[in-house]
Amino acid sequence: MKVLKANPKYIWMLFILLNPVSIFGQSIESWISLPKSKQMFQKMPNIAWEASNNRNQTVPIKLNLTTFDQTIDGFGYTLTGGSAHLIQALNKAKKKELLEELFGNMSGQLNLSVLRISIGSSDMDEKVFSYDDVPTGKEDYSLQLFSLQEEQKALIPLLKEILAINPQIKLFATPWSPPTWMKDNQDSKGGKLLLKYYEVYARYFVRYIQEMKKLGITIHAITPQNEPLHPGNNPSLLMTAEDQLVFIRDYLGPQFQKNNISTKIICYDHNCDKPEYPITILNDPKARQYIDGSAFHLYNGDISALAQVRTKHPDKNLYFTEQWTGVKGDFYGDFMWHIKNVVMGALNQGAKTALEWNLANDQNLGPHSPGGCTECLGAITIDKGIQRNVAYYIMAQASSFIPAGSKRIKINSLAHLPMVAILRPDKKICLLVQNEGPEKQKLPIQYLNKTVDLDIPGSSVSTFLFKL
């Protein structure tokens, strides 16, 4: 991982995290990001514990390793077709170095453990396509023309290279549109899936999963439609909650069951302003038997919508699957908002994933489809070199220290210091803390008979690793 270097005039701020106390047990490692000055992900001196019997005051944050919530699948991006083509075009050495930086689990690497990919093209592909395109007025009910040939140009070979680095990475797949011959408007943009094609479209998903499996690529989960209430993108589809309920209940779920497909079905995959959408689907007893959970974006609504769905259906999982950063955005504002809402917010509401949007773009913010996003800023920009943008650092602050299989620890957070606590598979605790205010804040932590004071600088995000 590329770390932005500290300006000497800010070095004093980096050392205020160190609060020397009497040595007691293992020390705490820490990393800090100061996004206002773009001093990102700086390694700090270790911090020591002290005996809790030296304290007279009540410690507000107590780590209790018996109160856990969800198991975390991890962090990542959408590997769009455009991203895949840009990365695949790098020379062999640069591509290998970049992929290891993103998906490796060594020190200084991001350890990304989730990727979202499109079934057919997304709006961040140079052209629009499905896996079964036929001439206007024709149909292919038997899917004889189904082909992944377009993905063989970049996405599939790149996924194989990524899987060689991290064989455990989880792939979430979602379509932006069905083949146009299945739609009432015969167009890639908008329209609805015709009821007479529900069955063949369910088989289309099965075929996709099976063909990818033959290539050594396992699809961990799918959603039936990206942003089903946003038919204005290209490609896109309008799919109401009632439409999706029927599609999953009567067609997609039974087809998965019939063909022994273990890929998870996740409903919704849209904004937090419509929690009633997934609740409507999950309220149906027949549909919910096929559904693993619900997926969310946050272009509208509040992250607390996840908890509303969870309250109604506590046995179903939650996923956060997309949030963009734009070229006109402010580095500091975007970093702090995404850490608070996408990373800590989603995890604290029970989400198993926190994903940013597009992995890569070129210097012109492409490739994108005609009518696709013209302002989406990827985590990296690939031009003559590789530029790491704000979404890169948003994920790095969490993914580098919260591996797949970690569990969220339930803690009492503080209003002025949003935080999330994680127990990793190696039994170390990771604590992510944000201070949006301008002044330094003190955060006392207690674990068993040990306490520590953490000094959290103003306008910062810190990651602490407790070696208990």
FIBA-215888 format. One record per residue (C-alpha): x negated, y, z negated. Coordinates in Angstrom, 3 decimals. Layout:
BEGIN
      east     north        up
         X         Y         Z
...
This chain:
BEGIN
      east     north        up
     0.000     0.000     0.000
    -1.272     3.462     0.910
    -1.392     5.748    -2.139
    -1.285     9.514    -1.665
    -4.326    11.026    -3.355
    -4.000    13.350    -6.306
    -4.798    17.052    -6.026
    -7.306    17.826    -8.823
    -5.099    20.556   -10.256
    -2.463    17.888   -10.999
    -4.804    15.361   -12.577
    -4.033    16.669   -16.059
    -0.391    15.751   -15.495
    -1.373    12.209   -14.666
    -3.076    11.681   -18.001
    -0.257    12.830   -20.252
     1.232     9.353   -20.057
    -1.608     8.173   -22.292
    -0.581     8.435   -25.930
    -3.369     6.759   -27.910
    -2.253     4.907   -31.005
    -3.724     2.144   -33.100
    -4.437    -0.972   -31.031
    -1.704    -3.576   -31.537
    -1.400    -6.489   -29.155
    -1.390    -6.135   -25.398
    -1.453    -2.761   -23.668
     1.039    -1.351   -21.165
     0.108    -0.634   -17.580
     1.728     2.342   -15.855
     2.098     4.033   -12.487
     3.524     7.485   -11.871
     4.964     9.359    -8.916
     5.168    13.157    -8.847
     7.158    13.721    -5.652
     7.153    17.529    -5.800
     3.417    17.486    -5.128
     3.531    14.134    -3.269
     1.235    12.544    -5.830
     2.712     9.106    -5.358
     2.208     5.860    -7.183
    -0.872     6.797    -9.185
    -2.347     4.167   -11.540
    -2.568     5.508   -15.082
    -4.690     4.548   -18.112
    -3.228     1.744   -20.207
    -1.057     2.557   -23.221
    -1.321     0.724   -26.561
     1.432    -0.595   -28.835
     1.635     0.159   -32.553
     3.246    -1.697   -35.436
     6.904    -0.708   -35.827
     6.596    -0.464   -39.614
     4.647     2.749   -39.004
     7.887     4.345   -37.795
    10.401     6.232   -39.881
    12.751     7.293   -37.093
    15.219     5.157   -35.190
    13.874     3.956   -31.853
    16.538     4.553   -29.159
    15.407     1.948   -26.590
    15.076    -1.606   -27.853
    14.070    -4.403   -25.503
    16.023    -7.559   -26.305
    15.062   -10.576   -24.220
    18.339   -12.365   -24.920
    20.661    -9.946   -23.109
    20.301   -10.401   -19.361
    22.421    -9.561   -16.357
    21.989   -10.396   -12.657
    19.093   -12.194   -11.030
    17.502    -9.938    -8.425
    16.913   -10.995    -4.814
    14.743    -7.950    -4.214
    14.099    -4.866    -2.127
    13.577    -4.084     1.528
    14.807    -2.433     4.707
    16.795    -3.121     7.836
    14.456    -4.521    10.468
    16.340    -3.100    13.455
    15.586    -4.173    16.986
    13.908    -0.814    17.563
    11.699    -1.337    14.501
    10.761    -4.802    15.696
     9.744    -3.574    19.160
     7.589    -0.785    17.704
     5.776    -3.064    15.267
     5.401    -5.849    17.822
     3.729    -3.380    20.215
     0.891    -2.660    17.767
    -2.431    -4.277    18.476
    -2.944    -7.582    16.728
    -5.207    -6.264    13.951
    -3.024    -3.244    13.104
     0.124    -5.344    13.112
    -1.402    -7.952    10.803
    -2.594    -5.256     8.400
     0.820    -3.551     8.343
     2.802    -6.753     7.847
     0.551    -7.849     4.987
     0.894    -4.402     3.406
     4.685    -4.608     3.574
     5.353    -8.268     2.810
     2.285    -9.463     0.920
     2.275    -9.875    -2.862
    -1.285    -8.844    -3.651
    -2.260    -5.658    -5.479
    -1.498    -2.611    -3.333
     1.092    -4.441    -1.216
     4.843    -3.768    -1.307
     5.998    -7.372    -1.821
     9.262    -6.769     0.069
    11.533    -9.764    -0.440
    14.706    -8.914     1.549
    15.253    -7.882     5.167
    18.519    -6.985     6.838
    18.790    -7.664    10.567
    21.509    -7.062    13.140
    23.469    -9.787    14.917
    23.158    -8.409    18.420
    22.091    -4.784    18.725
    22.481    -2.028    16.145
    22.497     1.680    16.944
    18.721     1.621    16.422
    18.158    -0.527    19.502
    17.271     1.100    22.797
    20.171    -0.629    24.523
    23.443    -2.211    23.435
    23.827    -5.968    23.747
    25.454    -9.024    22.175
    24.461   -12.677    22.440
    27.280   -13.443    24.872
    27.692   -10.647    27.383
    29.807   -11.408    30.453
    31.067    -9.308    33.392
    34.056    -7.054    32.758
    37.285    -8.988    32.868
    35.595   -12.311    32.080
    35.437   -14.278    28.822
    33.357   -17.139    27.449
    35.561   -18.946    24.965
    33.246   -21.982    24.883
    30.163   -19.739    24.297
    28.322   -21.420    27.159
    26.427   -18.202    27.864
    25.357   -17.641    24.237
    21.665   -16.713    24.172
    19.103   -15.166    21.815
    16.885   -14.268    24.764
    16.969   -10.535    24.014
    15.686   -11.176    20.482
    12.823   -13.324    21.779
    11.162   -10.153    23.066
    10.328    -8.770    19.612
    12.573    -9.591    16.646
    12.209   -13.373    16.564
     8.407   -13.516    17.016
     8.005   -10.750    14.438
    10.230   -12.570    11.931
     8.050   -15.652    12.344
     4.959   -13.604    11.485
     6.700   -12.118     8.448
     7.806   -15.573     7.283
     4.209   -16.772     7.554
     3.280   -14.076     5.007
     6.342   -14.530     2.771
     8.224   -17.793     3.500
    10.708   -16.974     0.716
    11.957   -13.688     2.167
    15.760   -13.529     2.322
    17.367   -12.462     5.600
    20.759   -10.737     5.585
    22.381   -10.468     9.028
    25.323    -8.371    10.184
    26.881    -7.406    13.541
    27.547    -3.858    14.664
    30.021    -5.149    17.274
    31.318    -8.428    18.691
    30.844    -9.058    22.425
    32.977    -6.469    24.214
    35.201    -9.094    25.852
    36.551    -9.973    22.411
    37.703    -6.380    21.714
    40.909    -4.585    22.527
    39.080    -1.658    24.174
    36.482    -3.787    26.034
    33.826    -1.359    24.791
    30.817    -1.577    22.469
    32.004     1.513    20.548
    35.018     1.229    18.273
    38.052    -0.891    19.063
    39.316    -3.928    17.173
    38.660    -7.637    17.417
    41.586    -9.272    19.168
    43.341   -11.900    17.068
    43.118   -14.449    19.888
    39.304   -14.286    19.610
    39.014   -14.685    15.820
    38.272   -18.388    16.180
    35.631   -18.015    18.877
    34.015   -15.142    17.002
    33.736   -17.356    13.917
    32.006   -19.949    16.104
    29.739   -17.162    17.392
    28.453   -16.667    13.823
    27.951   -20.416    13.398
    26.073   -20.636    16.672
    23.833   -17.705    15.719
    22.890   -19.247    12.393
    22.260   -22.640    13.979
    20.119   -21.240    16.821
    18.032   -19.161    14.424
    17.564   -22.232    12.229
    16.220   -24.182    15.217
    13.565   -21.478    15.531
    12.562   -21.849    11.882
    14.484   -18.778    10.729
    17.015   -19.257     7.915
    19.766   -16.676     7.552
    20.408   -16.309     3.826
    23.635   -14.290     4.121
    25.896   -12.536     6.619
    28.520    -9.844     6.453
    31.318    -9.965     9.044
    30.841    -6.325    10.078
    28.522    -3.417     9.416
    30.471    -0.386     8.180
    33.883    -1.740     9.194
    35.608     1.609     8.594
    33.228     3.564    10.857
    34.226     2.853    14.469
    32.528     5.977    15.848
    29.014     4.549    16.127
    27.601     2.794    19.190
    27.930    -0.126    18.772
    30.699    -0.424    16.166
    34.052    -2.023    15.347
    37.073    -1.080    13.253
    37.879    -3.940    10.875
    40.382    -3.178     8.130
    40.407    -5.024     4.820
    43.425    -7.014     5.986
    41.644    -7.911     9.245
    38.530    -9.052     7.414
    40.544   -11.021     4.890
    42.270   -13.002     7.651
    39.028   -13.466     9.594
    37.167   -14.874     6.579
    40.053   -16.856     5.108
    41.391   -18.518     8.238
    38.435   -18.619    10.614
    34.910   -17.791     9.403
    35.070   -19.620     6.070
    36.616   -22.797     7.538
    34.081   -22.775    10.401
    31.181   -22.507     7.940
    32.678   -25.338     5.910
    33.295   -27.500     8.980
    29.713   -27.052    10.223
    28.039   -27.351     6.800
    26.718   -23.804     6.967
    25.203   -22.798     3.621
    24.649   -19.148     4.626
    26.475   -16.878     2.183
    29.432   -14.781     3.330
    29.420   -11.274     1.851
    32.382    -8.995     2.488
    32.756    -5.256     3.134
    29.221    -3.755     3.740
    30.308    -0.112     3.644
    30.610     2.945     1.404
    31.286     3.177    -2.313
    34.415     5.278    -1.757
    36.582     2.263    -0.907
    36.160    -0.355    -3.661
    39.726    -1.431    -2.933
    38.512    -2.927     0.367
    36.478    -5.776    -1.157
    38.931    -6.082    -4.063
    41.776    -6.681    -1.588
    39.817    -9.491     0.068
    38.632   -11.066    -3.176
    42.150   -10.967    -4.612
    43.157   -13.581    -2.056
    42.507   -16.987    -3.693
    41.892   -18.792    -0.409
    39.554   -16.151     1.047
    37.499   -15.708    -2.127
    36.482   -19.379    -2.179
    34.285   -18.687     0.862
    32.838   -15.382    -0.358
    29.654   -14.897    -2.375
    30.187   -11.194    -3.071
    30.430    -7.644    -1.705
    27.943    -5.265    -0.070
    27.791    -1.465    -0.318
    26.317     1.706     1.171
    26.425     5.152    -0.443
    27.138     7.759     2.228
    30.412     8.420     0.414
    31.648     7.658    -3.087
    29.754     6.915    -6.279
    27.529     3.977    -7.159
    29.874     3.164   -10.059
    32.237     1.644    -7.466
    30.168    -1.546    -7.737
    31.200    -1.900   -11.369
    34.855    -1.429   -10.412
    34.653    -4.415    -8.094
    32.723    -6.410   -10.673
    35.325    -5.718   -13.347
    38.002    -7.218   -11.106
    35.834   -10.128    -9.925
    32.985   -10.717   -12.385
    32.056   -14.062   -10.826
    31.193   -12.499    -7.456
    27.810   -10.969    -6.609
    27.073    -7.379    -5.628
    24.579    -6.163    -3.029
    23.358    -2.749    -1.968
    22.427    -3.069     1.695
    21.839     0.348     3.296
    20.972     3.980     2.678
    19.222     6.256     5.142
    16.722     9.057     4.780
    16.962    11.786     7.414
    14.276    13.748     9.208
    15.769    17.005     7.852
    15.669    15.765     4.270
    13.438    17.018     1.455
    10.791    14.541     0.234
    11.273    15.382    -3.438
    15.065    15.511    -3.332
    15.408    12.327    -1.285
    12.946    10.383    -3.433
    14.602    11.338    -6.713
    18.180    10.808    -5.451
    17.412     7.388    -3.976
    15.524     6.195    -7.054
    18.420     7.266    -9.280
    21.245     5.909    -7.130
    19.968     3.280    -4.712
    17.334     1.633    -6.906
    18.218     2.141   -10.572
    21.871     2.920    -9.969
    22.596    -0.160    -7.886
    20.645    -2.471   -10.195
    22.327    -1.090   -13.300
    25.724    -1.662   -11.674
    24.826    -5.310   -11.134
    23.460    -5.362    -7.566
    21.067    -8.130    -6.571
    19.451    -6.046    -3.820
    18.533    -2.448    -3.081
    17.813    -1.814     0.596
    16.871     1.289     2.520
    17.824     1.728     6.169
    15.527     1.608     9.169
    12.021     0.210     8.702
    10.312     2.025    11.583
    10.784     4.730    14.192
     8.589     6.402    16.793
     7.573    10.072    16.926
    10.893    10.905    18.602
    12.984     9.129    15.938
    13.736     6.325    18.370
    14.456     3.869    19.733
    18.210     4.282    19.364
    21.249     3.468    21.445
    23.157     6.064    23.486
    25.180     7.729    20.753
    23.108     6.110    17.995
    21.419     7.895    15.095
    19.145    10.720    16.250
    17.971    11.847    12.781
    17.246     8.552    11.003
    13.761     8.630     9.492
    12.226     5.198     9.126
    10.136     4.075     6.193
     7.210     4.379     8.593
     6.664     6.350    11.790
     4.592     4.600    14.445
     2.825     6.911    16.856
    -0.924     6.851    17.458
    -1.221     5.846    13.831
     1.178     4.840    11.046
     2.803     7.502     8.889
     4.419     6.436     5.622
     7.606     8.360     4.903
     9.736     8.875     1.799
    11.673     5.575     2.108
     8.339     3.731     1.966
     7.607     5.192    -1.472
    11.190     4.727    -2.697
    10.899     0.975    -2.214
     7.258     0.788    -3.340
     8.098     2.186    -6.772
    10.274    -0.886    -7.414
     9.337    -3.694    -5.023
     5.662    -3.749    -5.964
     6.546    -4.763    -9.536
     9.984    -6.376    -9.402
     9.653    -9.677    -7.533
    12.514   -11.879    -6.414
    13.849   -14.003    -9.241
    13.529   -11.237   -11.836
    16.431   -10.578   -14.213
    17.818    -7.245   -15.337
    17.677    -6.673   -19.085
    20.683    -4.923   -20.572
    19.514    -1.818   -22.430
    21.079     1.388   -23.703
    19.885     3.990   -21.222
    19.500     7.691   -22.050
    21.455    10.319   -20.125
    18.394    12.527   -19.600
    16.103     9.612   -18.665
    17.735     7.157   -16.246
    15.993     3.788   -16.383
    16.229     0.104   -15.575
    14.511    -2.751   -17.409
    13.549    -6.031   -15.742
    12.185    -9.369   -16.942
     9.956   -10.848   -14.260
     9.470   -14.573   -13.628
     5.995   -14.301   -15.215
     7.728   -13.073   -18.423
     6.347    -9.551   -18.151
     8.743    -6.628   -18.495
     8.964    -3.894   -15.875
    10.533    -0.580   -16.918
    11.375     2.055   -14.306
    12.057     5.534   -15.777
    13.043     8.802   -14.111
    12.820    12.306   -15.535
    14.739    14.780   -13.342
    14.185    17.706   -15.728
    11.237    20.094   -15.531
     9.888    19.346   -19.022
     8.025    16.359   -20.377
    10.206    13.924   -22.357
     9.195    11.426   -25.017
    10.601     7.895   -24.778
    10.158     5.640   -27.828
    10.416     1.903   -27.028
    10.643    -1.023   -29.438
    10.071    -4.709   -28.780
    10.185    -7.051   -31.786
     7.689    -5.586   -34.292
     5.947    -3.295   -31.821
     6.731     0.273   -30.767
     5.270     2.732   -28.313
     5.898     6.341   -27.318
     5.951     6.923   -23.576
     5.455    10.490   -22.403
     7.456    11.006   -19.209
     6.374    14.089   -17.225
     8.974    16.389   -15.743
    10.192    15.699   -12.191
     8.658    12.234   -12.141
     9.322     8.529   -11.755
     7.229     6.047   -13.724
     6.857     2.294   -13.551
     5.629     0.529   -16.711
     4.473    -3.065   -16.928
     4.614    -4.550   -20.414
     2.229    -7.411   -21.084
     4.017    -8.874   -24.101
